[in-house]
Amino acid sequence: MLKIFLHWLLSLLYRVKVIGLENYRQAGDRVLIVANHTSYLDPLLLGVFLPDDITFAINTQISQRWWLRPFLRLSKVFPMDPTHPLSLKALIHHLQNDTKTVIFPEGRITVTGSMMKIYDGTGMVADKSGATILPIRIDGAQYTPLSKLKNIVRLRWFPPITIHILPPTRIDTHGEFTGKARRKHSGHILSDIMTEMMFATSHYQQTVFSALLEARNIHGGKHTVAEDLERQPISYDALITRSIILGKLVKPLTSEGENIGVLLPNSTKTLSVILGLQLTKRVPAMLNYSIGSAGMASACTTGKVKLVLTSRKFIELAHLEHDAEVLAEHVKLVYLEDLATSISAIDKLKAFVEAKTADYWYKSHAYDADDAAVVLFTSGSEGAPKGVVLSHANIIANHQQIKARIDFNPTDVILNFLPMFHSFGFTVGTLLPVLNGMTAFFYPSPLHFAVVPEMAYEVGATIMFGTNTFLAAYAKKAHPYDFFSMRYVVAGAEKLQESTRSIWLNKFGIRVLEGYGATETAPVTSVNTPMDYKAGTVGRFMPDMLYKLEPVPGIEHGGKLHVAGPNIMKGYLLPDNPGVLVPPCSLYGEGWYDTGDIVDVDEDGFIHIQGRSKRFAKVSGEMVSLTAVEQLASHAWPSAQHAAVSLPDAKKGEQVILLTTQPAATPKQLADASPGVAAITLPKKVLVLEKIPVLPTGKTDFISATQLADTLINNAEA
């Protein structure tokens, strides 16, 4: 009777939904139920809403608390200490009696809102007992006062709670491991099961604006979500109101599904423009203003962009007057200042009311998560830039993949200096914080090496994303205390040099987490995390991503990486076929993206980048990694910058040329500093420059570097 009453009461108070009961029935009789631990409500929820009489393996100390004892009578209790070997052996024997037993592998209630450490013992129990694992995610209870997230998230008494029951699975080491190795391996598998569970039960099949409304419901309309150099923080309510206004202003000038150019800096206004366009089913095409008018005009042609939104103030401050004049010959420039003059007080009032009621009217419109959300243009570091079309689901899926691996919460402040036309700056630096309750602080340029660290200090930034080039420059200029509040610093887009890793650790006490991705993967493919970290790698693949390594002649270990998953782009817009979407496809089929990178994946799933397939030189028939040459140079001269390129060679097919900022550097010095390295992997010539050509995103500009090397060598020979 008590169970029936609690079922009715909890359903009334928390609108509890149970999804996947068919999976519970398929699990069989000997089942180890593993669940995430969000609050003190969790055992009660599972005891009431799961069928049958189940046993709870609960920490001995918790099971003795007086207020919990009445509820534990609803089910059988197996007191245990998860860190004690004898407790684990007893649980293995208990499971062999064909029982359904619940255990929380984290061993504690989350204090971050995300998954905590998964204890290896639970995996070993599943492996040795032969029990089926039934993953269950509890979602919503973390927002109740019975969680441990006070002062971290907005708590309320009765938030809706969902219990997701996933398909059953098993852990079987097949006798390949014994002892501690078996325990570690089974724990590793269980950790992946739990991570995949968190992603699989996330709501990523939705639009960006829908996710924005969902975030407001969770964190509150008055929650601060963004700020820029004007130092006027905006809330969810204000952001949604502004987006509605801007969407209405642009709507009469454009048509549904049209690509609309956005030529604006990092700011809260730009964020409102992007969301306003998406709200009215227009697609923002982010223009890279650092490549000049010719490059922007080319991008507009590729994306069939007829109208570009910009700002007179921005054009003036960025000294883009000439570029704007030239661009205006190709497309129509519409200035935000002109649009703003037509906004009346009535318009603002209507938008405010619509923002407050957006949850109701937005759902009634036919918005598709698979529609295009943005067009980003690749950097063109090794070829002509292409338009990359990302869907709403691509972007939200990548956010949920990151959330399944790294904890972040509404107290975090992300300092975003990467421009919004950069995939990292758009998807991760801008939308990730906005759609997940964090505060995004927008800074307009990553090139202000002395100012960015000061801004991090001033705003109390806790998370920062950057490239090796930028992080190295900030480290040299920054005061040792500028990054005192920083929790995570993530490097991507280019190889993280050991010198950069070392200075951040020694000067600031911060371990830089290296990741890997591409605009085409929205953009995060893999990342090191505090719980899954291996120096020298770019981390492990995101949840629900598949990969294949294409064999490459001359490469013994690894191959060319092809990936598939929910974060893979909708397709390309190519310069030779403007406006026509070309879906991703590789030799492994449709939906697969050929990254063009040569990688190796170790037994723990960590990715080792060996270089771009185009960044291998064939010297005397042997494949030489230009990335490896750069690594040798970085080891020999850690304070300098380097770029290795290949040029034709009449005798050996190709020759490797090293460009470096190290004064008086020579091939012999590099050879002396690289004992045991084969002569074929050393550069034939070393060219000393004042600075290495780089793109605005911080990546090395290999096209310019190759042209420069060719010019210098030809001039020297002449």
C-alpha positions in Angstrom: 0.0 0.0 0.0 2.8 2.4 0.8 4.4 1.8 -2.6 1.1 2.5 -4.3 0.6 5.6 -2.4 4.2 6.9 -3.0 3.7 6.1 -6.7 0.6 8.3 -6.8 2.2 11.1 -4.7 5.5 11.3 -6.6 3.7 11.2 -10.0 1.6 14.1 -8.8 4.4 16.2 -7.4 7.2 15.5 -9.9 5.2 14.4 -13.1 7.5 11.4 -13.1 7.9 9.8 -16.6 9.4 6.3 -17.0 10.8 5.7 -20.5 12.0 2.3 -21.7 10.2 -0.2 -19.4 10.4 -2.7 -22.3 14.2 -2.7 -21.7 13.7 -3.5 -18.1 11.7 -6.6 -19.1 14.3 -7.7 -21.6 17.2 -7.6 -19.1 16.4 -11.0 -17.6 16.7 -12.2 -14.0 20.3 -11.6 -13.1 20.5 -7.8 -13.5 22.9 -5.2 -12.1 21.0 -1.9 -12.5 23.5 1.1 -12.7 22.1 4.6 -12.3 23.5 8.1 -12.0 23.2 9.6 -8.5 21.5 13.0 -8.6 19.8 13.4 -5.2 18.6 11.7 -2.0 15.4 11.0 -3.9 17.1 8.5 -6.3 16.6 5.2 -4.3 13.0 6.1 -3.6 12.3 6.9 -7.2 13.8 3.6 -8.4 12.2 1.6 -5.6 8.7 3.0 -6.4 8.7 3.2 -10.2 10.6 0.0 -11.1 8.6 -3.2 -11.2 9.3 -6.2 -9.0 11.2 -6.3 -5.7 14.7 -5.0 -6.3 17.7 -4.9 -4.0 19.7 -1.8 -3.3 23.4 -2.0 -2.8 23.8 1.1 -0.6 26.8 2.5 1.3 26.7 1.1 4.9 26.8 4.6 6.5 23.9 6.0 4.4 21.7 2.9 5.0 21.9 3.6 8.7 20.5 7.2 8.5 17.2 7.3 10.5 15.3 9.4 8.0 16.1 6.9 5.2 15.2 3.7 7.0 11.4 3.9 6.4 11.8 4.2 2.7 14.4 1.4 2.5 11.8 -0.9 3.8 10.1 -0.7 0.3 13.0 -2.8 -1.0 15.7 -5.2 0.1 19.0 -3.5 1.1 22.5 -4.9 0.6 24.8 -2.7 2.8 28.3 -2.4 1.4 31.4 -0.4 1.2 32.3 0.1 -2.5 36.0 0.5 -1.7 36.2 -2.7 0.3 37.1 -5.9 -1.6 35.1 -8.2 0.7 31.9 -6.1 0.1 32.4 -6.5 -3.7 32.9 -10.3 -3.4 29.7 -10.6 -1.3 27.8 -8.6 -4.0 29.1 -10.9 -6.7 27.8 -13.9 -4.8 24.5 -12.1 -4.2 24.0 -11.5 -7.9 24.7 -15.1 -8.8 21.4 -15.9 -7.1 19.5 -14.2 -10.0 18.4 -10.9 -8.5 17.8 -7.4 -9.7 20.1 -5.2 -7.8 20.6 -1.4 -8.0 24.0 0.2 -7.5 25.2 3.8 -7.9 28.6 3.4 -9.5 29.6 7.0 -8.6 29.4 6.1 -4.9 28.1 9.5 -4.0 25.5 12.2 -5.0 26.9 14.5 -7.7 28.2 17.8 -6.5 28.8 19.1 -10.1 25.5 18.3 -11.8 27.4 15.9 -14.1 28.7 12.4 -13.8 31.3 11.9 -11.0 34.1 9.4 -10.9 32.9 5.8 -11.7 34.4 3.2 -9.4 36.0 0.2 -11.1 34.5 -2.2 -8.6 31.1 -2.0 -10.0 32.4 -3.0 -13.5 34.3 -5.9 -12.0 31.1 -7.1 -10.1 29.2 -7.1 -13.4 32.0 -8.9 -15.2 32.6 -11.6 -12.6 28.9 -12.3 -11.7 27.9 -12.5 -15.4 25.0 -10.2 -14.7 23.3 -8.1 -17.3 23.9 -4.4 -16.9 20.8 -2.2 -17.1 21.7 1.5 -17.4 19.2 4.0 -15.9 19.4 7.7 -16.0 17.5 9.9 -13.5 17.0 13.4 -14.9 15.4 16.3 -13.0 16.0 15.3 -9.4 19.3 17.3 -9.4 17.1 20.5 -9.3 15.4 19.6 -6.1 16.5 20.8 -2.6 17.3 17.1 -1.9 20.3 17.3 -4.3 23.8 18.7 -3.4 23.7 21.5 -5.9 22.7 24.4 -3.7 24.1 27.7 -4.9 25.1 25.9 -8.2 21.8 25.5 -10.0 18.4 27.0 -9.5 16.6 24.6 -7.1 12.8 24.3 -6.9 10.7 21.9 -5.0 8.9 20.0 -7.7 10.7 19.9 -11.0 9.6 17.3 -13.6 11.6 14.0 -13.3 12.3 11.5 -16.0 13.6 8.0 -15.5 15.2 6.7 -18.7 15.8 2.9 -18.9 18.3 2.0 -21.6 18.7 -1.3 -23.5 20.5 -3.9 -21.4 24.2 -4.7 -22.1 27.0 -6.8 -20.6 30.6 -6.5 -19.6 32.7 -9.5 -20.6 36.5 -9.3 -20.6 36.6 -12.7 -22.4 39.5 -13.8 -20.1 41.8 -11.3 -21.8 42.7 -9.7 -18.5 43.3 -10.8 -15.0 43.8 -9.2 -11.6 44.1 -5.4 -11.5 44.1 -5.2 -15.3 40.7 -6.9 -15.4 39.3 -4.6 -12.8 40.6 -1.5 -14.6 39.3 -2.7 -18.0 35.8 -3.6 -16.7 35.6 -0.2 -14.9 36.7 1.5 -18.1 33.9 -0.2 -20.0 31.3 0.7 -17.4 32.4 4.3 -17.4 31.8 4.4 -21.2 28.4 2.8 -20.7 27.4 5.5 -18.3 28.8 8.3 -20.5 26.9 6.9 -23.5 23.8 6.7 -21.4 24.0 10.4 -20.5 24.3 11.3 -24.2 21.7 8.9 -25.4 19.1 10.3 -23.0 19.8 13.9 -23.8 17.5 16.0 -25.8 19.5 17.0 -28.9 16.9 16.6 -31.6 15.7 20.1 -31.2 16.5 23.6 -32.6 18.9 26.1 -31.1 16.0 28.4 -30.1 14.1 25.5 -28.6 17.2 24.7 -26.5 17.4 28.4 -25.5 13.8 28.2 -24.2 14.6 25.0 -22.4 17.6 26.6 -20.7 15.4 29.5 -19.6 13.0 27.1 -18.0 15.8 25.4 -16.1 17.8 28.5 -15.0 15.2 31.2 -14.9 14.4 34.2 -17.2 16.5 36.6 -15.0 19.6 34.4 -15.1 22.6 36.3 -16.7 23.7 34.6 -19.8 26.0 37.0 -21.8 28.1 40.1 -21.5 30.5 42.0 -23.7 32.8 45.1 -23.5 29.8 47.4 -23.1 29.5 45.7 -19.7 25.7 45.4 -19.8 24.9 41.8 -18.8 21.8 40.4 -20.5 19.4 37.7 -19.1 17.6 35.0 -20.9 14.4 37.1 -21.0 16.3 40.1 -22.5 18.2 37.9 -25.1 15.0 36.2 -26.3 13.2 39.6 -26.5 16.1 41.1 -28.6 16.2 38.0 -30.8 12.4 38.3 -31.6 12.9 42.0 -32.4 15.8 41.5 -34.7 14.1 38.5 -36.4 11.1 40.7 -37.2 13.3 43.5 -38.6 15.1 41.2 -41.0 12.1 39.0 -42.0 10.6 41.4 -44.6 14.0 41.8 -46.3 14.7 38.1 -46.8 13.0 34.8 -47.6 12.7 31.6 -45.6 15.7 29.3 -45.8 17.9 32.0 -47.3 21.5 32.3 -46.2 22.1 35.7 -44.6 25.6 37.1 -44.2 26.7 38.2 -40.8 29.6 40.6 -40.7 29.8 41.5 -37.0 32.2 41.1 -34.1 31.9 39.1 -30.9 29.1 40.8 -29.0 25.7 40.2 -27.4 24.2 42.0 -30.4 25.7 39.5 -32.8 24.3 36.7 -30.6 20.8 38.3 -30.9 21.2 38.6 -34.7 22.1 34.9 -35.0 19.2 33.7 -32.8 16.8 36.2 -34.5 17.7 34.8 -38.0 17.3 31.2 -36.8 13.9 32.0 -35.2 12.6 33.3 -38.5 14.0 30.3 -40.4 16.9 32.2 -42.0 20.4 30.8 -41.9 23.3 33.0 -40.6 26.3 32.7 -42.8 29.3 33.9 -40.7 31.7 35.9 -42.7 35.4 36.0 -41.9 36.2 39.7 -42.1 40.0 39.0 -41.6 40.4 37.6 -45.2 39.5 40.8 -46.9 36.8 41.8 -49.4 37.8 39.4 -52.1 37.5 36.4 -49.7 34.2 37.6 -48.2 32.8 38.1 -51.7 33.9 34.6 -52.7 32.2 33.2 -49.6 29.0 35.1 -50.4 29.1 33.6 -53.9 29.7 30.1 -52.6 26.8 30.4 -50.1 24.5 32.4 -52.4 24.4 35.2 -49.9 22.6 38.2 -51.3 22.2 40.3 -48.1 24.8 40.9 -45.3 24.0 42.3 -41.9 26.7 44.6 -40.4 27.2 47.7 -38.3 28.6 51.1 -39.2 30.3 51.3 -35.8 32.0 47.9 -36.3 33.1 48.8 -39.8 34.6 52.0 -38.5 36.4 50.5 -35.4 37.7 47.6 -37.4 38.9 49.8 -40.3 36.9 47.8 -42.8 35.6 50.8 -44.8 37.3 49.8 -48.0 36.3 46.1 -47.7 32.7 47.2 -47.1 32.7 49.3 -50.2 34.0 46.5 -52.3 31.7 44.0 -50.8 28.7 46.3 -51.4 29.3 45.8 -55.1 28.5 42.1 -54.8 25.8 42.0 -52.1 23.4 44.3 -50.3 24.8 45.6 -47.0 22.1 46.3 -44.3 23.3 48.2 -41.2 21.8 47.4 -37.8 21.8 51.1 -36.9 19.4 51.7 -39.8 17.1 48.9 -38.7 17.1 50.1 -35.1 15.5 53.4 -36.1 12.3 51.7 -37.1 11.8 50.1 -33.7 8.9 51.6 -31.7 7.9 51.3 -28.1 4.9 49.2 -29.2 7.3 46.8 -31.0 9.4 46.4 -27.9 6.3 45.7 -25.8 5.0 43.1 -28.2 8.4 41.4 -28.3 8.5 41.4 -24.5 5.1 39.7 -24.3 6.1 37.2 -27.1 9.3 36.4 -25.2 7.4 35.6 -22.0 5.0 33.4 -23.9 7.5 31.9 -26.4 7.2 28.4 -24.8 3.7 28.2 -26.1 3.7 29.7 -29.6 7.2 28.5 -30.6 6.2 24.8 -30.3 3.2 25.3 -32.6 5.5 26.3 -35.5 7.0 23.7 -37.8 10.7 23.9 -36.9 12.9 21.0 -37.8 16.1 20.1 -35.9 17.6 18.8 -39.1 17.3 22.2 -40.8 20.4 24.3 -41.5 21.3 26.4 -38.4 24.5 28.1 -39.7 27.0 28.3 -42.5 30.6 28.4 -41.4 33.5 28.8 -43.8 36.6 26.7 -43.3 39.8 28.5 -42.7 41.4 27.3 -46.0 44.7 26.6 -44.3 45.5 24.1 -47.0 43.0 24.9 -49.8 40.1 27.0 -50.9 37.6 27.7 -48.2 34.3 25.8 -48.3 30.9 26.5 -46.7 30.1 24.0 -44.0 26.4 23.7 -43.2 25.6 22.6 -39.7 22.1 21.7 -38.6 20.5 22.5 -35.3 20.8 18.9 -34.2 24.5 18.8 -35.1 25.2 21.7 -32.8 23.0 20.6 -29.9 24.3 17.0 -30.2 27.9 18.2 -29.9 27.0 20.2 -26.8 25.4 17.1 -25.2 28.5 15.0 -26.2 30.7 17.5 -24.4 28.4 17.6 -21.3 28.5 13.8 -21.1 32.3 14.1 -20.6 33.0 17.4 -18.8 31.2 19.0 -16.0 30.2 22.7 -16.2 27.4 24.6 -14.4 25.6 28.0 -14.2 28.4 29.4 -12.0 30.9 29.1 -14.9 32.0 32.1 -17.0 33.4 31.4 -20.5 35.7 34.0 -21.9 35.2 33.8 -25.7 37.7 35.7 -27.7 37.6 33.3 -30.7 35.6 35.0 -33.4 32.1 33.7 -34.1 33.0 32.9 -37.7 35.4 30.3 -36.2 33.7 27.0 -35.6 35.1 26.7 -32.1 34.1 30.4 -31.4 30.6 29.9 -32.7 29.5 26.4 -31.4 31.5 26.1 -28.2 32.5 29.6 -27.3 29.1 31.2 -28.0 26.2 28.7 -28.0 27.5 26.2 -25.5 27.4 28.6 -22.5 24.2 30.3 -23.7 22.3 27.1 -24.0 23.5 25.6 -20.8 23.1 28.3 -18.2 26.7 29.6 -18.1 27.7 33.2 -18.8 29.5 34.0 -22.0 31.8 37.0 -22.0 32.5 38.1 -25.6 35.9 39.8 -26.4 36.3 41.0 -30.0 39.8 39.8 -30.8 42.2 37.0 -29.7 45.2 39.1 -30.9 45.3 41.4 -27.9 47.8 39.2 -26.0 48.2 41.5 -23.0 44.5 42.4 -22.7 42.9 38.9 -22.9 44.6 37.7 -19.6 43.5 40.9 -17.9 39.9 40.3 -19.0 40.0 36.8 -17.7 41.1 38.2 -14.4 38.5 40.9 -14.4 35.5 38.8 -15.2 36.6 35.8 -13.2 36.5 33.5 -16.2 36.4 29.8 -15.3 36.6 28.3 -18.8 38.6 29.3 -21.9 39.0 27.8 -25.3 42.0 28.7 -27.6 44.7 27.6 -30.0 48.3 26.8 -29.1 49.4 30.1 -30.8 47.1 32.2 -28.7 47.6 30.3 -25.4 51.4 30.6 -25.8 51.2 34.3 -26.4 48.9 34.9 -23.4 51.2 32.9 -21.1 54.1 35.1 -21.9 52.2 38.3 -21.3 50.0 37.3 -18.3 50.6 37.9 -14.7 50.8 34.6 -12.8 47.5 35.4 -11.0 45.5 36.4 -14.1 43.9 33.0 -14.5 43.3 32.4 -10.8 39.7 31.4 -11.3 40.2 29.2 -14.3 38.9 25.6 -14.1 39.4 24.5 -17.7 41.6 25.7 -20.5 41.0 23.7 -23.7 43.3 23.9 -26.7 42.3 22.9 -30.2 42.6 23.7 -33.9 46.4 23.0 -33.9 49.0 20.9 -32.1 49.5 21.9 -28.4 53.3 22.4 -28.1 55.0 20.9 -25.1 56.5 24.4 -24.3 52.9 25.8 -24.1 51.7 23.0 -21.9 54.7 23.4 -19.6 54.4 27.2 -19.1 50.7 27.0 -18.3 51.4 24.3 -15.8 54.4 25.9 -14.2 53.3 29.6 -14.3 49.6 29.2 -13.6 49.2 25.7 -12.2 46.7 24.9 -15.0 46.7 21.6 -17.0 45.7 22.5 -20.6 43.3 20.0 -22.0 44.0 19.3 -25.6 41.2 18.5 -28.0 40.6 17.8 -31.6 37.9 18.6 -34.1 36.9 20.3 -37.3 34.2 22.6 -38.5 32.6 19.6 -40.2 32.2 17.9 -36.7 30.5 20.9 -35.1 33.4 21.0 -34.1 34.5 18.7 -31.2 35.6 15.2 -32.2 37.6 14.4 -29.1 39.0 16.0 -26.0 41.0 15.2 -22.9 39.1 15.6 -19.7 40.0 15.7 -16.0 38.8 12.0 -15.7 40.1 10.8 -19.0 43.5 12.4 -19.7 46.6 11.3 -21.5 49.4 13.9 -22.3 50.4 14.0 -25.9 47.0 12.9 -27.2 43.9 14.8 -28.1 41.6 12.7 -25.9 39.0 10.1 -26.7 36.1 10.2 -29.2 32.9 11.9 -28.2 30.0 9.6 -27.2 28.0 8.0 -30.1 30.8 8.7 -32.6 32.1 5.9 -34.9 35.5 5.9 -36.5 37.5 3.9 -39.1 41.1 4.2 -40.0 41.9 4.0 -43.7 45.2 2.3 -44.4 47.8 4.7 -45.9 50.8 3.3 -47.8 54.0 4.0 -45.8 52.2 4.5 -42.5 52.7 1.4 -40.3 50.6 2.5 -37.3 47.3 4.2 -37.7 45.7 5.5 -40.8 43.5 8.3 -42.3 40.6 9.0 -39.9 37.0 8.8 -41.1 34.2 9.6 -38.5 30.4 9.4 -38.3 28.0 10.5 -35.7 25.1 12.9 -34.8 27.5 15.9 -34.9 28.7 15.4 -38.5 27.6 18.3 -40.7 24.7 18.4 -43.1 27.1 19.0 -46.0 29.4 21.3 -47.9 28.7 24.4 -50.1 31.5 24.2 -52.7 33.0 27.1 -54.7 32.5 25.3 -58.0 28.9 24.5 -57.2 27.5 27.5 -55.3 24.4 27.1 -53.1 24.2 23.3 -53.7 24.5 21.2 -50.5 26.8 18.2 -50.9 26.2 15.7 -48.0 29.2 14.1 -46.3 30.4 10.9 -47.9 33.6 9.0 -47.8 34.7 5.6 -49.0 32.9 4.1 -46.0 29.5 5.5 -47.2 27.1 8.3 -46.7 27.3 10.2 -43.5 31.0 9.5 -43.0 33.4 12.4 -43.0 37.0 12.0 -44.2 39.0 14.2 -41.8 42.2 14.0 -43.9 44.2 13.4 -40.7 46.5 10.5 -40.1 45.9 9.3 -36.5 46.5 6.3 -34.3 44.1 5.1 -31.6 45.6 3.3 -28.6 44.1 0.5 -26.6 42.5 3.0 -24.2 40.8 4.9 -27.0 43.1 7.9 -27.0 43.8 9.6 -30.3 47.4 10.3 -31.4 47.5 12.8 -34.2 50.4 12.1 -36.6 49.5 14.8 -39.1 47.4 15.8 -42.1 47.4 13.4 -45.0 48.5 16.4 -47.1 51.2 17.2 -44.6 53.3 14.2 -45.3 56.3 14.5 -47.7 57.4 11.5 -49.8 61.2 11.6 -49.6 62.9 8.9 -51.6 59.7 6.8 -51.4 59.4 7.2 -47.6 56.5 9.0 -45.9 57.8 11.8 -43.7 55.4 13.6 -41.3 55.8 17.3 -41.4 54.1 17.5 -38.0 56.8 15.2 -36.6 59.5 17.6 -38.0 57.8 20.5 -36.3 57.8 18.5 -33.0 61.6 17.9 -33.4 62.1 21.6 -33.9 59.9 22.5 -30.8 61.9 20.1 -28.7 65.2 21.7 -29.9 64.0 25.3 -29.7 60.9 25.4 -27.4 60.6 29.2 -27.3 60.4 29.6 -31.1 57.7 29.0 -33.7 58.0 26.5 -36.5 56.3 25.3 -39.7 57.5 22.4 -41.9 56.6 22.4 -45.6 57.5 20.2 -48.5 58.7 21.4 -51.9 59.5 19.4 -55.1 63.0 17.9 -55.3 64.5 16.7 -58.6 66.3 13.8 -57.0 64.2 12.6 -54.1 60.7 13.6 -55.2 60.1 16.0 -52.3 62.2 17.8 -49.8 61.3 19.0 -46.3 61.9 22.7 -45.5 61.6 24.0 -41.9 60.6 27.6 -41.3 61.5 28.8 -37.8 61.8 32.0 -35.7 64.9 30.5 -33.9 67.8 32.9 -34.7 70.7 31.3 -36.6 69.1 27.9 -36.7 70.7 25.3 -39.0 69.9 21.7 -40.0 73.0 20.5 -38.1 71.8 22.1 -34.8 68.5 20.3 -35.2 70.2 17.0 -36.0 72.4 17.4 -32.9 69.4 18.1 -30.7 67.6 15.0 -32.1 69.8 12.0 -31.4 68.6 8.7 -32.8 66.3 10.3 -35.4 66.7 9.0 -38.9 68.3 11.5 -41.3 65.3 11.2 -43.7 63.0 12.8 -41.1 65.2 15.9 -40.7 64.6 19.0 -43.0 66.9 19.5 -45.9 67.0 23.2 -45.3 66.1 25.6 -42.4 64.8 29.1 -43.1 64.9 31.7 -40.3 62.0 34.2 -40.3 60.9 37.0 -38.0 57.4 35.4 -37.7 55.6 32.3 -39.1 52.5 33.1 -41.3 49.3 32.4 -39.4 45.6 32.7 -40.1 43.3 34.9 -38.0 42.1 31.7 -36.2 45.6 31.1 -34.9 46.4 28.2 -37.2 49.6 28.2 -39.2 48.9 29.4 -42.8 50.6 26.5 -44.7 49.8 27.9 -48.1 51.6 31.2 -47.4 54.4 29.3 -45.6 54.9 27.0 -48.6 54.9 30.0 -51.1 57.3 31.9 -48.9 59.7 29.0 -48.6 59.6 28.5 -52.4 60.3 32.2 -53.0 63.2 32.3 -50.5 64.9 29.2 -51.9 64.5 30.4 -55.5 65.9 33.8 -54.6 68.8 32.2 -52.8 69.6 29.9 -55.8 69.3 32.8 -58.2 
